[in-house]
Amino acid sequence: MYDLTGFQRDLLYVIAGEEEPHGLAIKEELEQYYEKEIHHGRLYPNLDTLVDKGLVEKGRRDRRTNFYTLTRRGRRELEARREWEAQYVDL
């Protein structure tokens, strides 16, 4: 996870928090968080990077809609990140 951008890590968190979210649902969630528009040219290349790194799987719901899920490795990486953060942040 150390080689991911903050945006890519946020993508992992959003995907983990939803059941097979499609790109538009991920985009809308991040737009609420960032309080600004997320362009497709930013969203989809970063999702593809996560797929290429083996952290996310992309499935096809229909001819126009893909959905995303974390891989086992993606879940492990996310959990390791949360454990690392917990060492430094005690809320």
C-alpha positions, 0 to 999 in steps of 0.5 A: 500500500505504500506505493499507492496515492492517497486517492487510490487508498480512498478508492480501496476504502470506498470499494471495501465499504460497498457491495460490488459498487459500480464506477458511478457509485464510487465516483459519487461517494468520493465527490461527497468526501472531497466536496468536488467533482471527480472526473472520469479521467481521474477515476477510471485510470486509478481503478485500473491501476488497482486492478493491475496491482491485484488489489481490486477485481473488475466484473461486468454487470451489463454491457455498460456497467462494471463493478469492483470488489477487493481481492483477498490481497486487497483486504489484507493490504487494507487491514495491514494499513489500518493496523499500521495507522492504529499504532499512531492514531488512538481515537 
